[in-house]
Amino acid sequence: MSKESFDKSEFAAQTQELLANSHLNKMLMDSLPYPAMLIRKDRRVVAINKVAQEIGVKVGTFCWDTFGQQASITDEDKEYYAKNQSVPANGIKCIFCKANQALASQEPVNEKIPAGDITYDTYWVPLTDDVYFHYAIVL
């Protein structure tokens, strides 16, 4: 999906639908002591909590870009994105991402992911056919 084909009105409508009761959703999200996000199947961030915002995640961006800082995508994807400033037809995702599995099964997926001296207890929780709740706890 290129930046040019990104449908802002569709994104805005989905965001409004998900956050129909934004005050309660925001309170719930912000009560979590670790970064938490609602993310679409195309890896665009729909909503974030305060902790995610503090580390630089922004609504409307790709999770692998602002949350993952492109650290866990392939070199090929990094090169493609840097050169084209768009995403290839098959998309970009972190190498350990289980979002597709969670969305396909409509069941939460949990995996412990080592990153240097830290291990993250990571969750992908499907909310709809194309939106999931994603968070990771430092163990």
Number of C-alpha atoms within 10 A of each C-alpha: 13 13 11 8 8 10 9 12 9 10 16 13 11 15 19 13 11 17 15 11 10 14 10 11 15 15 12 11 21 17 12 13 12 16 21 23 28 25 26 26 16 18 22 20 27 25 24 22 22 19 18 21 17 11 11 12 26 20 18 18 15 23 26 21 21 18 19 15 13 19 13 16 18 14 11 10 17 17 11 15 17 11 9 11 12 16 18 13 8 8 13 24 22 18 11 12 17 19 28 17 14 21 22 11 12 17 13 18 19 15 14 15 15 12 9 6 5 10 14 15 15 19 22 26 20 26 18 13 13 16 24 26 21 22 19 19 14 12 11
